[in-house]
Protein backbone atom coordinates (compact mmCIF):
# COMPACT_ATOMS: atom_id res chain seq x y z
CA UNK A 1 0.00 0.00 0.00
CA UNK A 2 1.48 3.32 -1.03
CA UNK A 3 1.86 6.22 1.38
CA UNK A 4 -0.47 9.15 0.55
CA UNK A 5 1.30 12.01 -1.12
CA UNK A 6 1.86 15.07 1.05
CA UNK A 7 2.27 18.58 -0.40
CA UNK A 8 5.70 20.15 0.11
CA UNK A 9 6.44 23.23 2.13
CA UNK A 10 6.12 26.30 -0.06
CA UNK A 11 9.64 27.65 -0.16
CA UNK A 12 11.66 29.18 -2.93
CA UNK A 13 15.29 29.40 -3.95
CA UNK A 14 16.49 32.38 -5.95
CA UNK A 15 19.15 32.33 -8.64
CA UNK A 16 21.49 35.26 -8.17
CA UNK A 17 21.97 35.97 -11.87
CA UNK A 18 22.01 39.58 -13.13
CA UNK A 19 19.04 39.28 -15.44
CA UNK A 20 16.04 41.49 -16.08
CA UNK A 21 13.22 40.56 -18.42
CA UNK A 22 12.54 43.02 -21.24
CA UNK A 23 9.88 45.53 -20.20
CA UNK A 24 7.19 44.03 -22.44
CA UNK A 25 7.34 40.67 -20.65
CA UNK A 26 5.36 39.82 -17.54
CA UNK A 27 8.04 39.08 -14.97
CA UNK A 28 5.65 37.74 -12.33
CA UNK A 29 6.74 34.34 -11.12
CA UNK A 30 4.16 31.60 -11.66
CA UNK A 31 2.37 30.07 -8.71
CA UNK A 32 1.50 26.46 -9.46
CA UNK A 33 0.13 23.61 -7.41
CA UNK A 34 2.57 20.80 -6.60
CA UNK A 35 2.45 17.74 -8.88
CA UNK A 36 0.24 14.80 -8.04
CA UNK A 37 2.77 12.11 -8.85
CA UNK A 38 6.50 11.55 -8.90
CA UNK A 39 8.45 12.11 -12.08
CA UNK A 40 10.33 8.82 -12.10
CA UNK A 41 9.47 5.49 -10.54
CA UNK A 42 13.09 4.54 -10.19
CA UNK A 43 16.38 6.10 -11.15
CA UNK A 44 18.99 3.81 -9.69
CA UNK A 45 21.26 4.28 -12.68
CA UNK A 46 20.88 8.06 -12.91
CA UNK A 47 22.49 11.10 -11.33
CA UNK A 48 19.54 12.28 -9.24
CA UNK A 49 18.79 14.62 -6.36
CA UNK A 50 16.35 12.73 -4.11
CA UNK A 51 14.43 14.03 -1.12
CA UNK A 52 12.81 12.16 1.75
CA UNK A 53 9.33 12.60 0.34
CA UNK A 54 10.36 11.35 -3.10
CA UNK A 55 10.00 7.74 -2.09
CA UNK A 56 6.38 8.19 -1.02
CA UNK A 57 5.31 9.66 -4.36
CA UNK A 58 5.39 6.63 -6.68
CA UNK A 59 3.25 5.91 -9.70
CA UNK A 60 0.19 3.75 -9.39
CA UNK A 61 -0.25 0.90 -11.85
CA UNK A 62 -2.51 2.88 -14.19
CA UNK A 63 -1.14 6.38 -13.72
CA UNK A 64 0.83 8.47 -16.18
CA UNK A 65 2.96 11.54 -15.62
CA UNK A 66 1.77 14.77 -17.21
CA UNK A 67 4.95 16.13 -18.76
CA UNK A 68 5.85 19.60 -19.97
CA UNK A 69 8.72 20.17 -22.40
CA UNK A 70 10.80 23.34 -22.05
CA UNK A 71 13.07 23.66 -25.07
CA UNK A 72 11.62 21.86 -28.10
CA UNK A 73 14.72 21.74 -30.26
CA UNK A 74 16.23 18.60 -31.73
CA UNK A 75 17.45 17.19 -28.43
CA UNK A 76 14.41 18.16 -26.41
CA UNK A 77 12.06 16.56 -28.92
CA UNK A 78 14.23 13.46 -29.08
CA UNK A 79 14.15 12.89 -25.33
CA UNK A 80 10.44 13.70 -25.26
CA UNK A 81 9.92 10.99 -27.87
CA UNK A 82 11.74 8.49 -25.66
CA UNK A 83 9.46 9.35 -22.75
CA UNK A 84 6.39 8.96 -24.96
CA UNK A 85 7.58 5.54 -26.17
CA UNK A 86 7.96 4.42 -22.56
CA UNK A 87 4.18 4.64 -22.23
CA UNK A 88 4.45 6.36 -18.87
CA UNK A 89 3.79 9.99 -19.79
CA UNK A 90 1.25 12.31 -21.33
CA UNK A 91 2.88 15.39 -22.85
CA UNK A 92 0.47 18.18 -21.95
CA UNK A 93 2.53 21.29 -22.77
CA UNK A 94 5.54 22.31 -24.86
CA UNK A 95 7.52 25.55 -24.87
CA UNK A 96 10.09 27.11 -27.15
CA UNK A 97 11.20 30.57 -28.24
CA UNK A 98 10.82 29.48 -31.88
CA UNK A 99 7.24 28.71 -32.90
CA UNK A 100 8.45 26.29 -35.57
CA UNK A 101 9.91 24.05 -32.85
CA UNK A 102 6.60 24.08 -30.97
CA UNK A 103 4.83 22.97 -34.13
CA UNK A 104 7.27 20.10 -34.59
CA UNK A 105 6.87 18.97 -30.98
CA UNK A 106 3.09 19.04 -31.27
CA UNK A 107 3.26 16.61 -34.18
CA UNK A 108 4.53 14.03 -31.69
CA UNK A 109 2.28 15.31 -28.88
CA UNK A 110 -0.84 16.65 -30.65
CA UNK A 111 -2.75 17.32 -27.43
CA UNK A 112 0.00 19.47 -25.91
CA UNK A 113 -0.54 23.19 -25.45
CA UNK A 114 2.16 25.47 -26.85
CA UNK A 115 3.88 28.35 -25.05
CA UNK A 116 6.62 30.83 -25.89
CA UNK A 117 7.17 31.70 -22.20
CA UNK A 118 8.19 28.77 -19.99
CA UNK A 119 6.71 30.49 -16.94
CA UNK A 120 3.27 30.12 -18.48
CA UNK A 121 3.92 26.40 -18.88
CA UNK A 122 4.83 26.19 -15.19
CA UNK A 123 1.47 27.71 -14.29
CA UNK A 124 -0.39 24.78 -15.85
CA UNK A 125 -2.02 22.53 -13.27
CA UNK A 126 -1.91 19.57 -15.66
CA UNK A 127 1.91 19.59 -15.73
CA UNK A 128 3.39 17.29 -13.08
CA UNK A 129 6.99 17.38 -14.24
CA UNK A 130 9.14 19.11 -16.82
CA UNK A 131 11.78 18.00 -19.27
CA UNK A 132 14.33 20.78 -19.81
CA UNK A 133 16.06 20.70 -23.19
CA UNK A 134 17.03 24.36 -23.48
CA UNK A 135 20.57 25.63 -24.18
CA UNK A 136 22.89 25.38 -21.19
CA UNK A 137 22.67 29.05 -20.17
CA UNK A 138 18.97 28.58 -19.37
CA UNK A 139 19.23 25.35 -17.35
CA UNK A 140 19.63 26.85 -13.88
CA UNK A 141 16.84 29.42 -14.26
CA UNK A 142 14.46 26.90 -15.85
CA UNK A 143 15.16 24.22 -13.26
CA UNK A 144 14.96 26.45 -10.18
CA UNK A 145 11.74 28.08 -11.37
CA UNK A 146 10.23 24.66 -12.08
CA UNK A 147 11.23 23.29 -8.68
CA UNK A 148 9.88 26.40 -6.96
CA UNK A 149 6.63 25.88 -8.88
CA UNK A 150 6.33 22.38 -7.42
CA UNK A 151 7.37 20.43 -10.51
CA UNK A 152 9.75 17.50 -10.66
CA UNK A 153 12.55 18.05 -13.16
CA UNK A 154 14.48 16.06 -15.74
CA UNK A 155 17.18 18.34 -17.12
CA UNK A 156 19.52 17.48 -19.95
CA UNK A 157 23.22 17.50 -19.20
CA UNK A 158 25.04 19.57 -18.20
CA UNK A 159 23.02 20.42 -15.12
CA UNK A 160 24.32 23.99 -15.29
CA UNK A 161 26.62 26.18 -17.35
CA UNK A 162 28.66 27.22 -14.31
CA UNK A 163 29.76 25.44 -11.15
CA UNK A 164 28.22 28.11 -8.94
CA UNK A 165 24.69 27.44 -10.23
CA UNK A 166 24.72 23.75 -9.29
CA UNK A 167 24.28 23.99 -5.49
CA UNK A 168 21.32 26.34 -5.99
CA UNK A 169 19.46 23.67 -7.96
CA UNK A 170 20.26 21.07 -5.31
CA UNK A 171 18.93 23.43 -2.66
CA UNK A 172 15.77 24.16 -4.67
CA UNK A 173 15.08 20.43 -5.03
CA UNK A 174 15.54 19.84 -1.32
CA UNK A 175 13.59 22.76 0.12
CA UNK A 176 10.70 22.11 -2.28
CA UNK A 177 10.95 18.33 -1.81
CA UNK A 178 11.10 17.67 -5.53
CA UNK A 179 13.11 15.32 -7.72
CA UNK A 180 15.76 16.67 -10.08
CA UNK A 181 17.43 14.20 -12.44
CA UNK A 182 20.24 14.95 -14.88
CA UNK A 183 20.13 13.29 -18.31
CA UNK A 184 23.32 11.24 -18.63
CA UNK A 185 22.18 8.24 -20.63
CA UNK A 186 25.38 6.20 -20.44
CA UNK A 187 24.44 5.14 -16.92
CA UNK A 188 21.48 3.26 -18.37
CA UNK A 189 23.49 1.59 -21.16
CA UNK A 190 23.63 -2.19 -20.75
CA UNK A 191 27.23 -2.37 -22.02
CA UNK A 192 28.39 0.25 -19.51
CA UNK A 193 26.65 -1.54 -16.67
CA UNK A 194 28.18 -4.86 -17.76
CA UNK A 195 31.66 -3.34 -18.01
CA UNK A 196 31.36 -1.83 -14.54
CA UNK A 197 30.32 -5.15 -13.02
CA UNK A 198 32.82 -7.29 -14.96
CA UNK A 199 35.95 -5.19 -14.68
CA UNK A 200 35.55 -2.66 -11.89
CA UNK A 201 33.20 -4.04 -9.26
CA UNK A 202 35.03 -7.38 -9.44
CA UNK A 203 38.43 -5.70 -9.04
CA UNK A 204 39.58 -7.62 -12.13
CA UNK A 205 41.85 -4.71 -13.13
CA UNK A 206 43.44 -4.33 -9.74
CA UNK A 207 44.27 -0.89 -8.38
CA UNK A 208 43.54 1.74 -11.03
CA UNK A 209 45.67 4.90 -10.94
CA UNK A 210 44.91 6.48 -14.33
CA UNK A 211 41.87 6.60 -16.60
CA UNK A 212 41.97 8.21 -20.06
CA UNK A 213 38.95 9.20 -22.14
CA UNK A 214 38.70 11.05 -25.45
CA UNK A 215 36.15 12.02 -28.04
CA UNK A 216 36.80 13.52 -31.45
CA UNK A 217 33.59 15.47 -31.89
CA UNK A 218 34.27 18.80 -33.58
CA UNK A 219 32.19 17.89 -36.63
CA UNK A 220 28.92 18.50 -34.82
CA UNK A 221 30.18 21.89 -33.68
CA UNK A 222 30.81 22.92 -37.29
CA UNK A 223 27.11 23.17 -38.09
CA UNK A 224 26.26 26.15 -40.26
CA UNK A 225 23.02 28.03 -39.82
CA UNK A 226 20.62 27.41 -42.72
CA UNK A 227 19.80 30.15 -45.18
CA UNK A 228 16.29 30.41 -43.72
CA UNK A 229 17.82 31.85 -40.53
CA UNK A 230 20.05 34.49 -42.08
CA UNK A 231 17.24 36.92 -41.30
CA UNK A 232 15.55 36.34 -37.95
CA UNK A 233 12.16 34.68 -38.45
CA UNK A 234 9.25 36.74 -37.13
CA UNK A 235 8.14 33.81 -34.95
CA UNK A 236 11.52 33.48 -33.21
CA UNK A 237 11.95 35.48 -29.99
CA UNK A 238 15.66 36.36 -29.93
CA UNK A 239 15.43 38.35 -26.68
CA UNK A 240 13.87 35.39 -24.91
CA UNK A 241 16.52 33.05 -26.32
CA UNK A 242 19.27 35.27 -24.90
CA UNK A 243 17.54 35.54 -21.52
CA UNK A 244 20.26 35.97 -18.86
CA UNK A 245 23.01 36.54 -21.45
CA UNK A 246 24.06 40.07 -22.39
CA UNK A 247 22.25 41.53 -25.38
CA UNK A 248 23.65 41.24 -28.89
CA UNK A 249 22.04 41.67 -32.29
CA UNK A 250 20.62 38.67 -34.10
CA UNK A 251 23.33 36.18 -35.00
CA UNK A 252 22.06 33.07 -36.81
CA UNK A 253 25.24 31.13 -36.10
CA UNK A 254 25.11 31.75 -32.36
CA UNK A 255 21.46 30.68 -32.33
CA UNK A 256 21.94 27.59 -34.46
CA UNK A 257 25.30 26.45 -33.11
CA UNK A 258 25.14 27.86 -29.59
CA UNK A 259 27.37 25.13 -28.10
CA UNK A 260 30.38 26.72 -29.81
CA UNK A 261 29.98 29.93 -27.77
CA UNK A 262 30.88 30.17 -24.10
CA UNK A 263 28.04 32.57 -23.31
CA UNK A 264 25.59 29.76 -24.04
CA UNK A 265 27.45 26.54 -23.32
CA UNK A 266 30.80 25.00 -22.52
CA UNK A 267 31.80 23.61 -25.88
CA UNK A 268 33.27 20.12 -25.90
CA UNK A 269 33.60 20.02 -22.12
CA UNK A 270 29.92 20.32 -21.26
CA UNK A 271 28.66 18.66 -24.43
CA UNK A 272 30.90 15.59 -24.66
CA UNK A 273 33.40 15.41 -21.79
CA UNK A 274 30.53 15.50 -19.31
CA UNK A 275 29.46 12.07 -20.62
CA UNK A 276 32.86 10.46 -20.28
CA UNK A 277 33.75 11.88 -16.90
CA UNK A 278 30.39 10.58 -15.72
CA UNK A 279 31.27 7.12 -17.04
CA UNK A 280 34.56 7.32 -15.13
CA UNK A 281 32.65 8.29 -11.99
CA UNK A 282 30.25 5.41 -12.55
CA UNK A 283 33.02 2.83 -13.09
CA UNK A 284 35.22 4.04 -10.24
CA UNK A 285 32.48 4.81 -7.74
CA UNK A 286 33.97 8.28 -7.26
CA UNK A 287 32.56 11.69 -8.06
CA UNK A 288 34.34 14.48 -6.20
CA UNK A 289 37.80 15.50 -7.48
CA UNK A 290 40.30 17.14 -5.16
CA UNK A 291 41.99 19.07 -7.97
CA UNK A 292 41.62 19.80 -11.65
CA UNK A 293 43.29 21.73 -14.45
CA UNK A 294 42.43 22.29 -18.11
CA UNK A 295 44.34 23.64 -21.10
CA UNK A 296 43.08 24.34 -24.59
CA UNK A 297 41.94 26.94 -27.05
CA UNK A 298 40.60 27.69 -30.50
CA UNK A 299 43.52 26.32 -32.51
CA UNK A 300 42.02 25.17 -35.78
CA UNK A 301 38.49 26.34 -36.55
CA UNK A 302 38.67 30.11 -37.00
CA UNK A 303 34.93 30.52 -37.44
CA UNK A 304 34.11 32.93 -34.64
CA UNK A 305 33.60 30.34 -31.93
CA UNK A 306 34.69 31.14 -28.39
CA UNK A 307 34.59 27.60 -26.96
CA UNK A 308 37.84 25.64 -27.45
CA UNK A 309 38.06 23.24 -30.38
CA UNK A 310 40.85 21.39 -28.57
CA UNK A 311 41.07 20.88 -24.84
CA UNK A 312 42.73 18.58 -22.32
CA UNK A 313 41.44 18.17 -18.79
CA UNK A 314 43.31 16.54 -15.92
CA UNK A 315 41.54 15.90 -12.65
CA UNK A 316 42.64 13.93 -9.63
CA UNK A 317 41.37 12.86 -6.25
CA UNK A 318 42.79 11.39 -3.10
CA UNK A 319 41.97 7.80 -2.31
TAPE-V181095 format. One record per pair of residues at least 24 apart in sequence whose C-alpha atoms are under 10 Angstrom apart, sorted by the first residue. I is the first residue (numbers start at 0). J is the second residue. Records with the same first field share a line. If there is no record, write none. Layout:
I: J  J
This chain:
1: 54  55  56  57  58  59
2: 52  54  55  56  57
3: 55  56  57
4: 34  35  36  37  52  53  54  55  56  57
5: 33  35  52  55  56
6: 32  33  34  35  52  149  175  176
7: 32  33  34  52  149  173  174  175  176  177
8: 33  149  174  175  176
9: 33  147  148  149  174  175  176
10: 146  147  148  149  171  173  174  175  176
11: 143  144  146  147  148  149  170  171  172  174  175
12: 143  144  146  147  167  168  169  170  171  172  173  174  175
13: 140  143  144  147  167  168  170  171
14: 139  140  143  144  164  167  168  171
15: 140  163  164  167
16: 139  140  164  243  244
17: 243  244  245
18: 242  243  244  245
19: 242  243
20: 238  239  242  243
21: 238  239  242
24: 116  239
25: 116  118  119
26: 118
27: 118
28: 118  119  121  122  144  147  148
29: 117  118  119  120  121  122  123  144  145  147  148
30: 118  119  121  122  123  124  144  147  148  149
31: 118  119  120  121  122  123  124  125  126  145  147  148  149  150
32: 121  122  123  124  125  126  127  148  149  150
33: 124  126  127  128  146  147  148  149  150  151  175  176  177
34: 64  65  124  125  126  127  128  148  149  150  151  177
35: 64  65  124  125  126  127  128  149  150
36: 62  63  64  65  127  128  150  151
37: 63  64  127  128  150  151  152  177  178
38: 63  64  65  66  87  88  127  128  129  130  150  151  152  153  177  178  179  180
39: 64  87  128  151  152  153  178  179  180
40: 87
42: 180  186  187
43: 186  187
44: 183  184  185  186  187  188  192  281
45: 180  181  182  183  184  185  186  187  281
46: 179  180  181  182  183  184  186  277  281
47: 152  153  169  178  179  180  181  182
48: 152  168  169  170  172  173  176  177  178  179  180  181
49: 169  172  173  176  177  178  179  180
50: 172  173  174  175  176  177  178  179
51: 173  176  177  178
52: 173  175  176  177  178
53: 151  176  177  178
54: 178
56: 177
58: 87
61: 87
62: 87  88  89
63: 87  88  89  90  127
64: 88  89  90  91  125  126  127  128  129
65: 89  90  91  92  124  125  126  127  128  129
66: 90  91  92  93  111  125  126  127  128  129  130  150  151  152  153
67: 91  92  93  94  111  112  113  117  120  121  123  125  126  127  128  129  130  131  150  152
68: 92  93  94  95  101  104  111  113  114  117  120  126  128  129  130  131  132  133  153
69: 93  94  95  96  101  114  115  116  117  118  120  121  129  130  131  132  133  138  141  142  154
70: 94  95  96  97  100  101  104  115  117  130  131  132  133  134  137  141
71: 95  96  97  98  99  100  101  102  103  104  105  130  131  132  133
72: 96  97  99  100  101  103  104  132  133  134
73: 100  103  104  132
74: 131  132  133  134  155
75: 100  104  130  131  132  133  134  154  155
76: 100  101  103  104  105  107  108  130  132
77: 104  132
78: 130  131  132  155  182
79: 104  107  108  130  131  132
80: 104  107  108
82: 130
83: 107  108
88: 127  128
89: 125  126  127
90: 125  126  127  128  129  130
91: 120  123  125  126  127
92: 117  119  120  121  123  125  126  129
93: 117  120  129  130
94: 118  119  120  131  132  133
95: 132  133  235  236  239  240
96: 133  234  235  236  237  238  239  240  241
97: 232  233  234  235  236  237  239  240
98: 232  233  234  235  236
99: 232  234  235
100: 235
115: 234  235  236  239
116: 236  239
117: 141  144  145
118: 144  145  148
120: 145
121: 145  146  147  148  149  150
122: 148  149
123: 148
126: 150  151
127: 151  152
128: 152  153  177  178  179
129: 153  154  179
130: 154  155  180  182
131: 155  156  158  181  182
132: 156  182
133: 240
134: 159  160  240  241  254  257  258  263  264
135: 159  160  161  257  258  261  262  263  264  265  269  270
136: 160  161  240  241  242  243  244  257  261  262  263  264  265
137: 240  241  242  243  244  263  264
138: 164  165  168
139: 163  164  165  167  168
140: 164  167  168  242  243
141: 168
142: 167  168  169  171  172  179
143: 167  168  169  170  171  172  175  179
144: 168  171
145: 171  172  177  179
146: 170  171  172  173  174  175  176  177  178  179
147: 171  172  174  175  176  177
148: 175  177
149: 175  176  177  178
150: 175  176  177  178  179
151: 175  176  177  178  179  180
152: 177  178  179  180  181
153: 178  179  180  181  182
154: 179  180  181  182  183
155: 180  181  182  183  184
156: 180  181  182  183  184  269  270  271  273  274
157: 181  182  183  264  265  268  269  270  271  272  273  274
158: 182  183  269  273
159: 264  265  269
160: 261  262  263  264  265  269
161: 264  265  269
182: 274
183: 273  274  275  277  278
184: 274  277  278
185: 274  275  277  278  281
186: 274  277  278  281  282
191: 278  281  282
192: 278  281  282
194: 282
195: 278  279  281  282  283  284
196: 282
198: 282
199: 281  282  283  284
200: 282  283  284
207: 283
208: 315  318
209: 315
210: 276  279  283
211: 275  276  279  313
212: 272  275  276  278  279  312
213: 271  272  275  276  311
214: 267  271  272  274  275
215: 267  271  308  309
216: 267  270  271  308  309
217: 259  266  267  300  307  308  309
219: 256  258  259
220: 256  257  258  259  260  266  267  270  300  304  306  308
221: 252  256  259  300  302  304
222: 252  255  256  257  259
223: 251  252  253  255  256
224: 250  251  252  253  254  255  256
225: 251  252  255
226: 251
227: 251
228: 252  254  255
252: 302  303  304
253: 303  304
256: 304
257: 304  306
258: 304  305  306
259: 302  303  304  305  306  307  308
260: 303  304  305  306  307
261: 304  305  306  307
262: 305  306
263: 306
264: 305  306
265: 305  306  307
266: 304  305  306  307  308  309  310
267: 306  307  308  309  310
268: 293  306  307  308  309  310  311  312
272: 310  311  312
276: 314
285: 316  318
286: 316
287: 314  315  316  317
288: 314  315  316  317
289: 314  315  316  317  318
290: 314  315  316  317
291: 315  316
